[in-house]
Amino acid sequence: MTNLPTIGRFAPSPSGPLHFGSLLAGVASYCDAKAQGGRWLVRIEDLDPPREPAGTAAIILDQLLAFGLQWDGDVLYQSERLEAYAAALTQLANEGLCFRCECTRADLRAQGNVYSGRCRAQGVSARDLQYDDAHGGRAEAALRVRVGDERIAIVDRVQGHFEQALKKDVGDFVVRRKDGLFAYQLAVVIDDAYQGVTDIVRGIDLLDSTPRQRCLQDYLGLPEPRYAHLPVVVDAAGDKLSKQSFAQAIDPAQASMLLTRCLAFLGQEPSSTLADANPQEILSWAVNHWDMQRVPKLATLPNA
């Protein structure tokens, strides 16, 4: 991996405009990729249409440009990648690595929120998946991936050593939902490999997902990127800023102030000379001075 050209990415879901927390992740991933002389890609993770208001993807792209965050190449939309995800499911099925599961959320709660494996015996074949595709998915069953007993460890560039015993801590996990939509865990590893992503910089709320993604990368023979998980920004109540909690959208008129604030949150100690700088000048300074080792190892940062 170290000999490959650096490729970073920012992958928002279009469930609402970008807020300060998502801007923080975007700025960090941009600066990290560019500081290594690499490319920075943007991917729109539009796999859940009921949660994606029309026009939101365009709003997000406009916000990025207003903040000087110009991506390299074309924007990739996950909604245009469904065949690739279906092919990955077929590969897993052919290797006996996934199965149908009819368990409800209530069933999962009764299992202690760690999947017990109660549907493991059902299995699924490539022919079953072809039938599902022809009939829009089977609403009564999700597809889960079988996990082993081993512990999966990563060395995160911010958080350090992190490991998880998937079978004990998570259980077999979902790769296609009951409604027929592909799960985040599957789509993200397929697209990171497709785009040649070498470095993933994102919020610590996704650290717990990383062993599942490592598992799928191993099963599917995909490369393993480096990871850096940042503190997430929280509100006065200690809750993560999110679109679901109606976090305030970032204002392009305040781009310079918000970019400088992001850099301060990320421990980069922005120069006082940036007080009157435009977004491009601020980002240029940030790239030239970027140091991942200065990013706080905290789980959360207050939005104050």
N, C-alpha and C positions, 0 to 999 in steps of 0.2 A: 504493500500500500504506500510506503514512504517514497517509492520511486515514481509514483503516478502523479501527473499534474493535479493540483488541488481543484476540486469542484465542490463548492458549497451550495446550499439551497435553502429557500424559504418557502414553506408550504402551508399557507393559510386555508382554512375552510371558509367558503362564502356564506356563512350563517349570519354575518353582520359586518359592518365596516371595521377597520383596524382600530384598536384602542391602544393605550400607552403600553400595556403589557405585551401585546403582539408586536408593536413597533420596537420594543426593546430586543425581542428575539430576532427581528429582521435586521436591526442595526448590528447586532453582535455577529450574526452569520455572515452578513455582508463584509464587515471589517475583517473578520477572521479569514475569509476566502481571499479577499483582495490583498491583505497583508502578506499572504503566502504566494502572491503573484498568480492567483487562480481565477476561476470563473465563478460567477454567482448566478444561480438559476432560480426561477420562480415557478412553482407548481401550484395550481388551484385544486384543492382536494374536494371536489364537488361530487361526492358519492352518495349524498343523502338529500335528494331533491326536496322532501317535505320540510326540511329545516333550512332551505336556501332561498331567501327572497330573490325574486327576479332582479337582475341588474347589479347584485352585490359584488360579483367578481370584477366587473368593470370599475366599480367604486374603489375597490381595494387596489387595483392596478393604478388608478389615477392618484390615490393617496401615496403610493410608493414613489411615483414619479415626482409628485409635489415635494417630497422629502429628499429628493436627489438620489433615491435608491433605484438606479437603472440596472435592470437585469441583462444577462448575456443570453443570446439566442432567443428561441421562441418560448412562450409560456406553454407549459404542458397542463392539460386538463384531464383529470382522472376519469371523467365521464366518457372520454374518448378512448379509454384503455381497457374496456371491459373484456375484450377478447384475450388480452394478456393475462388478466386475473383468472379467467375461466381455464386457460391453458395450464396455469400453475395448480389450480385445483385438480385438474385431470392428472397431472404428474403426481400429486400427493395421493390421489385415489389409487393410481396404478401401483404405487409402492405400499399400499395398505396403511397409510398414515393418517387417514381421516375417516370420520363416521358421522352418521346422522344422529341428532339429539333432539328429542321433543321436550326436554325439561323447560319449565317456565321460570320466571324470575323468582316466584314463590318457592319453587323446588330448589333453586340455587341457594336462597336464603336458608332453607331448611338444611342444606348441606354445609352450612357455615360459610357461605359465599366463596368456597373453594370447591370447584367441580369434582365430584366424587368418582366419575367414570361410570355412572350407572347405565349409560346407553352405549358403552364401548362395543358391545357384542354386535351391534347392528351393521357396522361397516358401510361402505358405499363403493360403487364401481364407477369406472369411466362411463359405462353405458347409462348408469343412473343419472350421472351429471348431464349427459346429452339429452336425456328425457327432461330433466329439470329445465335446461336451457330452452328447449322447445316449448315448454309450458310456463315459462316465466318464473321458475323457481317453485319450490314446494313450501307453502306458507306454514305447514305444521311442523317443519323440522329445520333446525340450523345444522351447519356442518362444523364439527370440531376437529382439531388436530391432536393426535396422541402425543403426549410428552413422556420423556423417560425420567429415571430417578436421579440423574446426575445434576449437579449444581452448575449453573451457567454464570460465569464471572466476566466482568468488563473492567477496564481501567479507564475511568472517565477523566477527561482533561481538566475538569473543574472539581468534581466531587470525589475523585480518587477511586479506590477499589469498591466495587459493588457486585454482590452476587445474590443469586436467588435459586432456590430449589423449585423448579416450576411445578412438579407434581404435588409437592406439599403446600406451596404458597399460592398457586393459581389453579392448578389442574389443567386438564385438556381445555384448550381455548378455542373460541369461535373464529372461523375464517370466512364463513358466509352466514348471514343472519337469516332468521325465519322468514323475513319479508323478501328474501332473494337478493338483498344488497350485500356487496362484498364488504368484509370487515376491514377496518383501518390497518390492522396488523399485517394482513396479507398485501393489501395495495401498496403500503408504504415501502415494503422491502422489494417488491417487484419494480416499482418506479425508481427507487434509489439505484438499483442495479442497472436499469435501463438507461438512466441519465448519467451513469458513471460517477455518482456522488461518492466522494472520499471522506468528507467531513460534515457531520451533522451537529448543528448548534441549535439547541431548543430548550424549553423550560424543564425544570426539574420534575414537574408533574408527569412528564413522559418517561422519566428514568425507570419507573416500575415496568413499563412496556418493553424496555430494551431487551431483556432476556427472551421474551417471546419472539422478538424480531430476530435475534441471534439464532434461535431455534429454527425458524423458517429459513433463514439464510443457509444454515447447515443442511436442512432437508432438501432444499432446492438447488444447492450448489452455487450459491450467490456470494459475491465478495462481501467482506465485513468492513463497513466504514468505521472511522474514528468517531467518538461521541463526546460532546461537551454539553452538560446540562446546567442551565443557568438558574439562579433564584427567580421565583415568580413574584410579580408585583401584586400586593394585596390591598384591599380597601380598609377603611377604619374599623370594620368588624372582623378583619383578619381573613376575609374571603378573597380568593384569587379573582383578579379582574377578568371578566369574561363577557362574551357577547350575550350569553344566556342570562347574565345578571344585569344586562343593560349598561355595561361600562361605557363611558362617554367616548365617542369617536374622536380620533385625533384631528386637530384643526390645522389645515395647511398654512393658515395665516400665522400660526405659532411654530412653524417647522423648525426654525433655528433654535428657539428656546427648548423645544421638546427633544431635539437631537442632542443638544448639550446636556440636558437632564439625563437622557439615556446613558451617555458616556460617564456621567458622574455615578449613576446607579451601578454601572458595570466596573467601577473602580479605576477608570482610565484617567482620572484627574485632568479634565479638559482645561486647556490654557485660558487665562483671562483674555487673551488676544482674540478669542472667538466670540466675544460679546456682540460684536457688530457684523459677524461673518454670515455669509449666505449658506444654505444647506450643502452645496457642493464643496465649499471651502472647509466646512466643519468635517465633512466625511473624509476629505483629503487628509486633514490633520489626523483624524481618528485612525485611518488606515496606516499612516506613517508611524504612529505611536502605539499601535495595538499591542496589547500584552495580555494573553489569556490568563496568565498567572495572577493577574491583578483582580480578576473577577471574583467577587465574594463567594465563599463556599456555603453560604447560608441557604436555607430552603426558601425563605420569603424575604421580601423587602417591602416596607410600607410605602404606599403611594402618597408621600408627603414631602 
